Amino acid sequence: MIEFYDISGCYILRPWSFSIWEAIKDFLDAKIKTVGVTNCYFPMFVSEAKLQAEKDHIEDFAPEVAWVTKSGDGDLNEPIAIRPTSETIMYPAFRSWIHSHRDLPIKLNQWCNVVRWEFKHPTPFLRTREFLWQEGHTAHATKEEADVEVLQILEFYAAVYEELLAVPVIKGRKTEKEKFAGGDYTTTVEAFIPAAGRAIQGATSHGLGQNFGKMFRIEFEGADGKKAIPWQNSWGLTTRTLGVMVMVHGDDKGLVLPPRVAPLQAVIVPITMKDVDEGAQLKTCGEIAAALREAGVRVHVDDRSNYNPGWKYSYWELKGVPLRLELGPKDMAKQQIRVVRRDTNDKEDVPLSILPQKAALLLVQMRAARTPPPGRLVCKCGRLTPPSVRRS
């Protein structure tokens, strides 16, 4: 999943973990596009002067900001910060783009990396000095429209965890002390880690009010001809999702990946023996894999000759592949294959003629078994109602 790097707090995402991040990205990207969000990209650098101009917002991030101070052997005339978040980078552009109510809403998102350098004890996936994320930034003509979007995005984040990663979450609102610096209020999805007995923040959706519009002097002419300040939101989800998933879905053998997010849903392990036509066996494995792919199953044939079947079993169990398919000479003679579930270790001999349908059914059953039912977690002390519609 991950490799350590020679700079503390920075990690290498290996293809297995990055494939899961890509699945998360594709899932969420499709969700946000249904509500009119479009993707873009802004530079990762921000000037010191711009950061200082927005002291109220950046105060909470100041200890975490990483600075570029040199170019080659020479010092820069002005230090340049690497973004800890992009409000101060994006909102000057909003000021240039927003002039009339017809320019609203603006709904932008970028998939990028950020750097936050404060903490002394980084943890893979959970607290890293560089991480990947998406950050959405939107501007609206009315507070009501902005408030609706905050909760809409929060539902999308909950879907990432519950529908894709099979991790139950609690939706709620942060306290005044915990809310996003410069915002009006912050909503959050929180996951519970059974092994630690603690909750962990999964993603946040912020109602920024008109605070940043005032900071950056963003104004538009309303339908009534009067000047107004837009209502803004920001929201983000990071590669911390991978860490939460790992802590929830695992056992003593390794990962137990939910089928929907697993890079591979099935692996075929040929059991070779002396005096057996290995070529014919591998050909059969290839035909089985092709049939499974036609049924929509992501499958791989582990035909490595330098490892024995037992080693391969342990390897794929560690990686959390939902289904292991074992094909030996006796199985070929009987036109069947041994199917082993990663989550329960149940074993079943399945005729090759019905394997694609059976594998697809097992994956559906495994997904259902690991997906939390709606309302399973309830937080009695939290409320999701935005401040604008709360009764005094």
N, C-alpha and C positions, 0 to 999 in steps of 0.2 A: 504493500500500500504506500509506504513512505520511506524515504531514506534521509538520514541526517546529512547536514551540510557543514562546511567549515566555518560558517558565520552563524553564531548562536541565534536561534529563533527563526531561522530560514530552513526550509525543508524541500526535498525533491518529491513531487507527486509522481509516483510511478504510473505506468499506463493503466493498471487495474483501478487505482483510486481516481485517476483523471477521467476514465471512462464513466465512472459513477457521477462525477461532477458534470460531465457532458450531458448525462441523462437528466440530471437536476436542471441544468441550464435549458435544455430543450423543452422540458415539461413546463417550467415557469415562464419561459419566453413565449410559448404558445398561449398561456393564460393571460399574460399582461397585454398581448397584442389584441385580444378580444375586446379590450376596453380602450383601444386607441393609442396605446403606448408604442412609440417607435424607438429603435436603437440608434445610438450615436457614439461618438468618442471625443473626449476632451483631453488636453495635455495633462501629464502627471505632475508638472512643475507649477509652483505658484510663488510669486515674489514675496519677499519679506514685508514690503510696504503694504501689499494687499492683505496679508495676514494681520498685520498690526492695526489696519483700519477696521477690522472686525473683531476687536478684542473680546467682546462679550460672547461671541460664538466660539472663538478658537481657544478661549481660556482653558476649557476642559481638555483640549487636545494638545496644548502647548508642550507638556513634558514628553509627549510621544512623537513630536515632529522630528523627522530626520532631515538634515540639511546638506546640500551640496555647496562646498566652499572653495573648491579648486577646479581648475581646468588645466590638465597637464601638470606642469610644475608651478604654475602661477595661481595666485588667489583671485577669485572672482571679485569684481567691484561690489557686488551685492550678493549675499547668500541666497540660494534658491531652495525652497522647501519642496519635499516630495509629499504629495497629497496624503493626508490622513483621512480625508473625505473631501468632497468636491464642491461644496456650496460656494466657497469663495472663488472657485475657478469658473463655475458655470453661470452664476447669477449675473455677472457683468454682461454676459451675452444675452441673458433674458431681458436685461434693460434695453438692449439694442433691438430686440425682436418684438417686444410688447409695446404697442402704442394705442391700440383700439381694442374694444371688447370683442371685435371680430378676430383678433389674434389669439384669443383664448378659447379653450384651454390649450396649454402647451404640456405635452406629456412625453418626457424623454427618459430613457434608461441607457446606462452603459455597463457593459461587462468588462471588468478591468482588475488591476491589482492596486492595493494600497499598502502603505508602510506606517506602522505605529511602533515606536521604539522604547516605550517607557519601562515595561515590566522586566524584572530580573530573572524570572523563572519561567521561560516559555514552555509550552506543552504542545506536542504535535497535534495539529488540527484545531485544538481548542483555543490556545493563546499563542499566536505566532506573530513575528515582527513584520512579515510580509504575508498577505493572504489574497486570494481571489474572491471577488464578490460581484454582485450587481448592485448598482445604486440608481434608484429612480428619483427623478425630480420633476415636479409638476407645478403648474400655476393655473389658478381658476378665478373666474369672475366673482364667485360668491363663496361664502363660508360653508353654506350647506353642501354645495357641490364638492368642496374639498374634504369635508368631513365624511361624506359618503365614500369617497375614494380611499381614505385611510383604512376604513373597515373592510372595504372590498379587497385591498391588497393584503390585509391581514388574513382574510379567508384564503387567498391564494397561497400564502406561506403555510397556513395550517394544512392545506391540501398537499403541499410538497412533502411535509412530514408524515401525514396520516395516509394519504393515498399512494404515494410513491415509495417512501422509506418505511412505511408501517411503524411509525413512531407516534404514540399518542402525545398530544400537546394541550396545554391550557392557554386560552386566549385571555388577555387582560390588559390593564393599563398601569404604566409605571407611576411611582409616586413622584411628587414634585422634585424631590432631591435626585431621583434616578432618571428623570426625563432628559431628552436630548437638549444639549446646550443651545439656547436661542429659540427653542420651539415652544409652542403652547402646551402640547401634551404628546405623550409617546405611548403607543400600544405595542404589545409584544406577544409572541408565542413562546411558551416555556415548556421544555421537556423535562421529564423526571428520569434520573439515572438511578436505577434500583441498587446497583452495586455500591454507589456512593451515598445513597439516601438523600440526594440533593437535587435541586432543580438547576437547569442551565438555560440561559437565554438562547432561543433558536433563531429569531429574526425580529426586526422592529419596523414599525410604520409610524411616522411622525407627522402630526399636524403642526406646521410651522407658523400658522396664523399669517399676520402681515409683517412680522418682525423683520424678515429678510428683505421684503419689499421696501421697508423703510431704510434698512441699512444700505441697500444698493440703489435706492432712489428709482425703483421700478414703478411706473405709473401707466395707466391706460385711460382712455376716454370711454366712459360707460355709454350705454344706449340712451341715457338721459342727457348726454353731453357733458356730464360732470367728470372731473378727474377722480380716479380711485386707485387704490393699491391692491394688487392681486393677493389672493390667498394661496399659500404654497404648502406643498407636502414633500417629504423625502422618505425613502424607504429602502431597506437593504437586507440582503441575505448573503452569507459567506460560506467558505469551505468548512466552517465549523460544523455545518450539516453532516459532513463525513464523519467527524469525531463523535457526534451524537449518535449517529447510526451504528458506528462500531461499538460504542459502549452499551447500546441497547440490544443489538443482535449479535450475540456471540456466545460461545461455550468454551469448554476446556480444549476443544480441538481447533478452535479458530473462529472465523466469521460464520454467520448463518444469514446469508444475504436474502432479502425479500426478492422474489422472482422478477418483479417489474423493473427493478433497478440493477439487477445482476448483469454485468457485462456478458457473461455466458450463463445460460440457464441450464445447460446440460453438457456433460463431458463424456465422451465414449472412450473407454479404456479396453483395448484388445488384450486378452490374456493369451499370450503365445506359449507354445510348448514345442519340444523337439518332435520331429517327424510330422509336423503340421504345416500345411501350405500357408505360410505367413502372408504371401501375396494375395491369396484368395480371401484371407481373413480381413486384411486391410481394405480390400476392394469392397467387401460387405460393409465394413464400418463406414466407408465413404458413401455407399448407397443409403445406409441408414441416416447419415448426417444430412444428405440431400433431401430425403423425405421429411425429416424434422424441420429443416429450413423452410420447406414449402408450407409447413403447418404453422410457421411463424415462430419457431423455437430457435433461440440463439445457441448454437452447438459447436463443439470443437472435438476433433479426434486427436487424442494424445498418443501419437504413434512413435514417440521417442524410444529408441532401442537401448539407450544407455541407463534406463531406470526400470526397475521391476514394477509389477502392478501394485504391490503393497505400498511402495514409495509414492506412486502416483495417487493412490487413494488418499494418503495423508496430505499430499500437496494440494489437491483440489478441495479437501475438507477444510484446510487452513484458509483457503481463499473464499470459501463459502458458497461454492457453486450449488444451486438447489438440487440438481439431479445428477447422479452418477450412473452410467450405463456400462455394464460389464459384459463383454462378449468373449466367451471361450469356445473351444472346439465342440464341446457337448451342446452349447447353446446354438451353434451354427447347425449342428445336425438336427436339432429339434425346431429350428426356425423360431427361436425366441431370444430374449435378452434379459439379463438381470437388471432391475431398476432399483436404485437405492436413494431414498429421500435424505437430504442433508439435515432437515429439521428434526425428524423423528427416528432416523436410521432404519425405518421400515424397508424391508426388501420384498420384491415381487418379481416373478418371472412373467414377462409379457410377450405374447406372440408378436413377431415382427409386423404382421399384417395390420395390427391395430395400434402399433407403437405411437405413431404421430398423434392420434386422437387421445391415447392414454396419457402421453407426456403433457399435452396441452391441458388436459383435465387435472392432472396432478399439480401443475403450476398454478392453476386457478384455485385449487383447494389449499395449496400452501400459502398463496397470497391472502386468501380469506382467513386462514388461521392466524396470520400475523398482523392483519389489519385491525386496528382498534375500532370498536363500534362507536357510532356517534354518541357524544355525551358521556363517554366512559369516565373522563376526568372532569370534575366540576370544582371551580374555585368560588366559594361562597363570599370571599372577601373582596373580589374584584368585580368591576363593572366595565362594560365595553361602550356604554353610551358616551358619545363625545360631549365635551363640556357645553357645546352650543345648545344641546337639546335636553340637558339635565334640568330637572326642576329644583328650585331652591327650597 
